[in-house]
């Protein structure tokens, strides 16, 4: 299954949050790598056990709705700072999936998303 097909089936609320979070955490990560990581996150969310997937999608929808009203960047920053049960787990899930994919797929990735080789040049 191609990444473009996988991304189309992923809820937009999860994709938007994942893309924004990875862009903020890894500003030097090339767009194509970030898109691949977001597609991977979507594939993994789709195969979560049903009750867990339901919880993730409810939280994603709530974060997305708040983002429409207050701005997605602002809501992302708020979610990252609030230690609320379950809500605080959402960015952890997205980060863990995204980081694992990025560093497993491209081990030369630096802490800001750039490449270690690119810095040496």
CNS distance restraints for C-alpha pairs under 8 A (distance, minus, plus):
assign (resid   1 and name CA) (resid   5 and name CA) 6.83 0.50 0.50
assign (resid   1 and name CA) (resid   6 and name CA) 7.01 0.50 0.50
assign (resid   2 and name CA) (resid   6 and name CA) 6.37 0.50 0.50
assign (resid   3 and name CA) (resid   7 and name CA) 5.98 0.50 0.50
assign (resid   3 and name CA) (resid  36 and name CA) 6.79 0.50 0.50
assign (resid   3 and name CA) (resid  39 and name CA) 5.80 0.50 0.50
assign (resid   3 and name CA) (resid  40 and name CA) 7.66 0.50 0.50
assign (resid   4 and name CA) (resid   8 and name CA) 6.27 0.50 0.50
assign (resid   4 and name CA) (resid  39 and name CA) 7.55 0.50 0.50
assign (resid   5 and name CA) (resid   9 and name CA) 6.61 0.50 0.50
assign (resid   6 and name CA) (resid  10 and name CA) 6.45 0.50 0.50
assign (resid   6 and name CA) (resid  39 and name CA) 6.15 0.50 0.50
assign (resid   6 and name CA) (resid  42 and name CA) 6.98 0.50 0.50
assign (resid   6 and name CA) (resid  43 and name CA) 6.31 0.50 0.50
assign (resid   7 and name CA) (resid  15 and name CA) 7.77 0.50 0.50
assign (resid   7 and name CA) (resid  38 and name CA) 7.61 0.50 0.50
assign (resid   7 and name CA) (resid  39 and name CA) 4.96 0.50 0.50
assign (resid   7 and name CA) (resid  42 and name CA) 6.45 0.50 0.50
assign (resid   7 and name CA) (resid  43 and name CA) 7.81 0.50 0.50
assign (resid   9 and name CA) (resid  42 and name CA) 7.98 0.50 0.50
assign (resid  10 and name CA) (resid  14 and name CA) 7.18 0.50 0.50
assign (resid  10 and name CA) (resid  15 and name CA) 6.81 0.50 0.50
assign (resid  10 and name CA) (resid  39 and name CA) 7.78 0.50 0.50
assign (resid  10 and name CA) (resid  42 and name CA) 5.13 0.50 0.50
assign (resid  10 and name CA) (resid  43 and name CA) 7.26 0.50 0.50
assign (resid  10 and name CA) (resid  46 and name CA) 7.23 0.50 0.50
assign (resid  11 and name CA) (resid  15 and name CA) 6.47 0.50 0.50
assign (resid  11 and name CA) (resid  42 and name CA) 7.65 0.50 0.50
assign (resid  11 and name CA) (resid  57 and name CA) 7.88 0.50 0.50
assign (resid  12 and name CA) (resid  16 and name CA) 5.88 0.50 0.50
assign (resid  13 and name CA) (resid  17 and name CA) 6.27 0.50 0.50
assign (resid  13 and name CA) (resid  60 and name CA) 5.53 0.50 0.50
assign (resid  13 and name CA) (resid  61 and name CA) 5.87 0.50 0.50
assign (resid  13 and name CA) (resid  63 and name CA) 7.73 0.50 0.50
assign (resid  13 and name CA) (resid  64 and name CA) 5.42 0.50 0.50
assign (resid  14 and name CA) (resid  18 and name CA) 5.96 0.50 0.50
assign (resid  14 and name CA) (resid  42 and name CA) 7.23 0.50 0.50
assign (resid  14 and name CA) (resid  57 and name CA) 7.48 0.50 0.50
assign (resid  14 and name CA) (resid  60 and name CA) 5.70 0.50 0.50
assign (resid  14 and name CA) (resid  61 and name CA) 7.97 0.50 0.50
assign (resid  15 and name CA) (resid  19 and name CA) 5.92 0.50 0.50
assign (resid  15 and name CA) (resid  38 and name CA) 6.19 0.50 0.50
assign (resid  15 and name CA) (resid  39 and name CA) 7.76 0.50 0.50
assign (resid  15 and name CA) (resid  42 and name CA) 6.94 0.50 0.50
assign (resid  16 and name CA) (resid  20 and name CA) 6.11 0.50 0.50
assign (resid  17 and name CA) (resid  21 and name CA) 5.95 0.50 0.50
assign (resid  17 and name CA) (resid  60 and name CA) 7.81 0.50 0.50
assign (resid  17 and name CA) (resid  64 and name CA) 7.69 0.50 0.50
assign (resid  17 and name CA) (resid  72 and name CA) 7.78 0.50 0.50
assign (resid  17 and name CA) (resid  76 and name CA) 7.29 0.50 0.50
assign (resid  18 and name CA) (resid  22 and name CA) 6.03 0.50 0.50
assign (resid  18 and name CA) (resid  38 and name CA) 6.02 0.50 0.50
assign (resid  18 and name CA) (resid  41 and name CA) 7.68 0.50 0.50
assign (resid  18 and name CA) (resid  94 and name CA) 6.09 0.50 0.50
assign (resid  18 and name CA) (resid  95 and name CA) 7.84 0.50 0.50
assign (resid  18 and name CA) (resid  98 and name CA) 7.95 0.50 0.50
assign (resid  19 and name CA) (resid  23 and name CA) 5.98 0.50 0.50
assign (resid  19 and name CA) (resid  34 and name CA) 6.93 0.50 0.50
assign (resid  19 and name CA) (resid  35 and name CA) 7.39 0.50 0.50
assign (resid  19 and name CA) (resid  38 and name CA) 6.14 0.50 0.50
assign (resid  20 and name CA) (resid  24 and name CA) 6.10 0.50 0.50
assign (resid  20 and name CA) (resid  73 and name CA) 7.27 0.50 0.50
assign (resid  20 and name CA) (resid  76 and name CA) 7.83 0.50 0.50
assign (resid  21 and name CA) (resid  25 and name CA) 6.04 0.50 0.50
assign (resid  21 and name CA) (resid  76 and name CA) 7.28 0.50 0.50
assign (resid  21 and name CA) (resid  91 and name CA) 7.79 0.50 0.50
assign (resid  21 and name CA) (resid  95 and name CA) 7.68 0.50 0.50
assign (resid  22 and name CA) (resid  26 and name CA) 5.58 0.50 0.50
assign (resid  22 and name CA) (resid  27 and name CA) 7.60 0.50 0.50
assign (resid  22 and name CA) (resid  34 and name CA) 6.99 0.50 0.50
assign (resid  22 and name CA) (resid  95 and name CA) 7.42 0.50 0.50
assign (resid  22 and name CA) (resid  98 and name CA) 7.42 0.50 0.50
assign (resid  23 and name CA) (resid  27 and name CA) 5.12 0.50 0.50
assign (resid  23 and name CA) (resid  29 and name CA) 7.33 0.50 0.50
assign (resid  23 and name CA) (resid  34 and name CA) 7.48 0.50 0.50
assign (resid  25 and name CA) (resid 112 and name CA) 7.00 0.50 0.50
assign (resid  26 and name CA) (resid 111 and name CA) 7.07 0.50 0.50
assign (resid  26 and name CA) (resid 112 and name CA) 4.51 0.50 0.50
assign (resid  26 and name CA) (resid 113 and name CA) 4.46 0.50 0.50
assign (resid  26 and name CA) (resid 114 and name CA) 7.78 0.50 0.50
assign (resid  27 and name CA) (resid 112 and name CA) 5.95 0.50 0.50
assign (resid  27 and name CA) (resid 113 and name CA) 6.14 0.50 0.50
assign (resid  27 and name CA) (resid 114 and name CA) 7.93 0.50 0.50
assign (resid  28 and name CA) (resid 112 and name CA) 5.63 0.50 0.50
assign (resid  28 and name CA) (resid 113 and name CA) 4.58 0.50 0.50
assign (resid  28 and name CA) (resid 114 and name CA) 4.64 0.50 0.50
assign (resid  29 and name CA) (resid  33 and name CA) 6.63 0.50 0.50
assign (resid  29 and name CA) (resid  34 and name CA) 6.45 0.50 0.50
assign (resid  29 and name CA) (resid 112 and name CA) 7.04 0.50 0.50
assign (resid  29 and name CA) (resid 113 and name CA) 3.93 0.50 0.50
assign (resid  29 and name CA) (resid 114 and name CA) 5.27 0.50 0.50
assign (resid  30 and name CA) (resid  34 and name CA) 6.33 0.50 0.50
assign (resid  30 and name CA) (resid 113 and name CA) 7.52 0.50 0.50
assign (resid  30 and name CA) (resid 114 and name CA) 7.48 0.50 0.50
assign (resid  31 and name CA) (resid  35 and name CA) 6.09 0.50 0.50
assign (resid  32 and name CA) (resid  36 and name CA) 6.23 0.50 0.50
assign (resid  33 and name CA) (resid  37 and name CA) 6.19 0.50 0.50
assign (resid  33 and name CA) (resid 102 and name CA) 7.59 0.50 0.50
assign (resid  34 and name CA) (resid  38 and name CA) 6.11 0.50 0.50
assign (resid  35 and name CA) (resid  39 and name CA) 6.11 0.50 0.50
assign (resid  36 and name CA) (resid  40 and name CA) 6.22 0.50 0.50
assign (resid  37 and name CA) (resid  41 and name CA) 6.22 0.50 0.50
assign (resid  37 and name CA) (resid  98 and name CA) 5.48 0.50 0.50
assign (resid  37 and name CA) (resid 101 and name CA) 6.18 0.50 0.50
assign (resid  37 and name CA) (resid 102 and name CA) 6.39 0.50 0.50
assign (resid  38 and name CA) (resid  42 and name CA) 6.25 0.50 0.50
assign (resid  38 and name CA) (resid  98 and name CA) 6.92 0.50 0.50
assign (resid  39 and name CA) (resid  43 and name CA) 6.28 0.50 0.50
assign (resid  40 and name CA) (resid  44 and name CA) 6.25 0.50 0.50
assign (resid  40 and name CA) (resid  97 and name CA) 7.78 0.50 0.50
assign (resid  40 and name CA) (resid  98 and name CA) 7.47 0.50 0.50
assign (resid  40 and name CA) (resid 101 and name CA) 7.28 0.50 0.50
assign (resid  41 and name CA) (resid  45 and name CA) 6.11 0.50 0.50
assign (resid  41 and name CA) (resid  94 and name CA) 6.83 0.50 0.50
assign (resid  41 and name CA) (resid  97 and name CA) 5.91 0.50 0.50
assign (resid  41 and name CA) (resid  98 and name CA) 6.27 0.50 0.50
assign (resid  42 and name CA) (resid  46 and name CA) 6.16 0.50 0.50
assign (resid  43 and name CA) (resid  47 and name CA) 6.67 0.50 0.50
assign (resid  44 and name CA) (resid  48 and name CA) 6.48 0.50 0.50
assign (resid  44 and name CA) (resid  97 and name CA) 7.88 0.50 0.50
assign (resid  45 and name CA) (resid  53 and name CA) 6.36 0.50 0.50
assign (resid  45 and name CA) (resid  56 and name CA) 7.88 0.50 0.50
assign (resid  46 and name CA) (resid  53 and name CA) 6.96 0.50 0.50
assign (resid  47 and name CA) (resid  53 and name CA) 7.67 0.50 0.50
assign (resid  48 and name CA) (resid  52 and name CA) 6.19 0.50 0.50
assign (resid  48 and name CA) (resid  53 and name CA) 5.21 0.50 0.50
assign (resid  49 and name CA) (resid  53 and name CA) 5.91 0.50 0.50
assign (resid  50 and name CA) (resid  54 and name CA) 5.98 0.50 0.50
assign (resid  51 and name CA) (resid  55 and name CA) 6.23 0.50 0.50
assign (resid  52 and name CA) (resid  56 and name CA) 6.20 0.50 0.50
assign (resid  53 and name CA) (resid  57 and name CA) 6.06 0.50 0.50
assign (resid  54 and name CA) (resid  58 and name CA) 6.10 0.50 0.50
assign (resid  55 and name CA) (resid  59 and name CA) 6.19 0.50 0.50
assign (resid  56 and name CA) (resid  60 and name CA) 5.98 0.50 0.50
assign (resid  56 and name CA) (resid  90 and name CA) 6.94 0.50 0.50
assign (resid  57 and name CA) (resid  61 and name CA) 5.97 0.50 0.50
assign (resid  58 and name CA) (resid  62 and name CA) 6.20 0.50 0.50
assign (resid  59 and name CA) (resid  63 and name CA) 6.10 0.50 0.50
assign (resid  59 and name CA) (resid  87 and name CA) 6.76 0.50 0.50
assign (resid  59 and name CA) (resid  90 and name CA) 7.35 0.50 0.50
assign (resid  60 and name CA) (resid  64 and name CA) 5.98 0.50 0.50
assign (resid  60 and name CA) (resid  90 and name CA) 7.84 0.50 0.50
assign (resid  61 and name CA) (resid  65 and name CA) 6.04 0.50 0.50
assign (resid  62 and name CA) (resid  66 and name CA) 6.18 0.50 0.50
assign (resid  63 and name CA) (resid  67 and name CA) 6.03 0.50 0.50
assign (resid  63 and name CA) (resid  75 and name CA) 7.02 0.50 0.50
assign (resid  63 and name CA) (resid  76 and name CA) 7.99 0.50 0.50
assign (resid  64 and name CA) (resid  68 and name CA) 6.25 0.50 0.50
assign (resid  64 and name CA) (resid  72 and name CA) 7.16 0.50 0.50
assign (resid  65 and name CA) (resid  69 and name CA) 6.62 0.50 0.50
assign (resid  66 and name CA) (resid  70 and name CA) 5.92 0.50 0.50
assign (resid  66 and name CA) (resid  71 and name CA) 7.42 0.50 0.50
assign (resid  66 and name CA) (resid  72 and name CA) 7.65 0.50 0.50
assign (resid  66 and name CA) (resid  75 and name CA) 6.74 0.50 0.50
assign (resid  67 and name CA) (resid  71 and name CA) 4.45 0.50 0.50
assign (resid  67 and name CA) (resid  72 and name CA) 4.03 0.50 0.50
assign (resid  67 and name CA) (resid  73 and name CA) 7.46 0.50 0.50
assign (resid  67 and name CA) (resid  74 and name CA) 7.34 0.50 0.50
assign (resid  67 and name CA) (resid  75 and name CA) 5.47 0.50 0.50
assign (resid  67 and name CA) (resid  76 and name CA) 7.88 0.50 0.50
assign (resid  68 and name CA) (resid  72 and name CA) 6.54 0.50 0.50
assign (resid  70 and name CA) (resid  74 and name CA) 6.69 0.50 0.50
assign (resid  70 and name CA) (resid  75 and name CA) 6.69 0.50 0.50
assign (resid  71 and name CA) (resid  75 and name CA) 6.21 0.50 0.50
assign (resid  72 and name CA) (resid  76 and name CA) 6.03 0.50 0.50
assign (resid  73 and name CA) (resid  77 and name CA) 6.37 0.50 0.50
assign (resid  74 and name CA) (resid  78 and name CA) 6.29 0.50 0.50
assign (resid  75 and name CA) (resid  79 and name CA) 6.01 0.50 0.50
assign (resid  76 and name CA) (resid  80 and name CA) 6.20 0.50 0.50
assign (resid  77 and name CA) (resid  81 and name CA) 6.39 0.50 0.50
assign (resid  78 and name CA) (resid  82 and name CA) 6.14 0.50 0.50
assign (resid  79 and name CA) (resid  87 and name CA) 6.98 0.50 0.50
assign (resid  79 and name CA) (resid  88 and name CA) 6.66 0.50 0.50
assign (resid  79 and name CA) (resid  91 and name CA) 7.72 0.50 0.50
assign (resid  80 and name CA) (resid  88 and name CA) 6.74 0.50 0.50
assign (resid  80 and name CA) (resid  91 and name CA) 6.87 0.50 0.50
assign (resid  82 and name CA) (resid  87 and name CA) 7.98 0.50 0.50
assign (resid  82 and name CA) (resid  88 and name CA) 6.68 0.50 0.50
assign (resid  83 and name CA) (resid  87 and name CA) 7.60 0.50 0.50
assign (resid  83 and name CA) (resid  88 and name CA) 5.51 0.50 0.50
assign (resid  84 and name CA) (resid  88 and name CA) 5.51 0.50 0.50
assign (resid  85 and name CA) (resid  89 and name CA) 7.19 0.50 0.50
assign (resid  86 and name CA) (resid  90 and name CA) 6.77 0.50 0.50
assign (resid  87 and name CA) (resid  91 and name CA) 7.85 0.50 0.50
assign (resid  88 and name CA) (resid  92 and name CA) 6.94 0.50 0.50
assign (resid  89 and name CA) (resid  93 and name CA) 6.08 0.50 0.50
assign (resid  90 and name CA) (resid  94 and name CA) 6.36 0.50 0.50
assign (resid  91 and name CA) (resid  95 and name CA) 5.91 0.50 0.50
assign (resid  92 and name CA) (resid  96 and name CA) 5.93 0.50 0.50
assign (resid  93 and name CA) (resid  97 and name CA) 6.19 0.50 0.50
assign (resid  94 and name CA) (resid  98 and name CA) 5.98 0.50 0.50
assign (resid  95 and name CA) (resid  99 and name CA) 5.69 0.50 0.50
assign (resid  96 and name CA) (resid 100 and name CA) 5.91 0.50 0.50
assign (resid  97 and name CA) (resid 101 and name CA) 6.20 0.50 0.50
assign (resid  98 and name CA) (resid 102 and name CA) 6.08 0.50 0.50
assign (resid  99 and name CA) (resid 103 and name CA) 6.03 0.50 0.50
assign (resid 100 and name CA) (resid 104 and name CA) 5.81 0.50 0.50
assign (resid 101 and name CA) (resid 105 and name CA) 5.80 0.50 0.50
assign (resid 102 and name CA) (resid 106 and name CA) 5.69 0.50 0.50
assign (resid 102 and name CA) (resid 107 and name CA) 7.44 0.50 0.50
assign (resid 102 and name CA) (resid 109 and name CA) 7.51 0.50 0.50
assign (resid 103 and name CA) (resid 107 and name CA) 4.69 0.50 0.50
assign (resid 103 and name CA) (resid 108 and name CA) 7.49 0.50 0.50
assign (resid 103 and name CA) (resid 109 and name CA) 6.41 0.50 0.50
assign (resid 108 and name CA) (resid 115 and name CA) 5.51 0.50 0.50
assign (resid 108 and name CA) (resid 116 and name CA) 5.55 0.50 0.50
assign (resid 108 and name CA) (resid 117 and name CA) 7.04 0.50 0.50
assign (resid 109 and name CA) (resid 113 and name CA) 5.60 0.50 0.50
assign (resid 109 and name CA) (resid 114 and name CA) 5.67 0.50 0.50
assign (resid 109 and name CA) (resid 115 and name CA) 4.52 0.50 0.50
assign (resid 109 and name CA) (resid 116 and name CA) 6.04 0.50 0.50
assign (resid 110 and name CA) (resid 114 and name CA) 5.23 0.50 0.50
assign (resid 110 and name CA) (resid 115 and name CA) 5.20 0.50 0.50
assign (resid 110 and name CA) (resid 116 and name CA) 5.34 0.50 0.50
assign (resid 114 and name CA) (resid 118 and name CA) 7.20 0.50 0.50
assign (resid 114 and name CA) (resid 119 and name CA) 7.98 0.50 0.50
assign (resid 115 and name CA) (resid 119 and name CA) 6.70 0.50 0.50
assign (resid 116 and name CA) (resid 120 and name CA) 6.64 0.50 0.50
assign (resid 117 and name CA) (resid 121 and name CA) 6.70 0.50 0.50
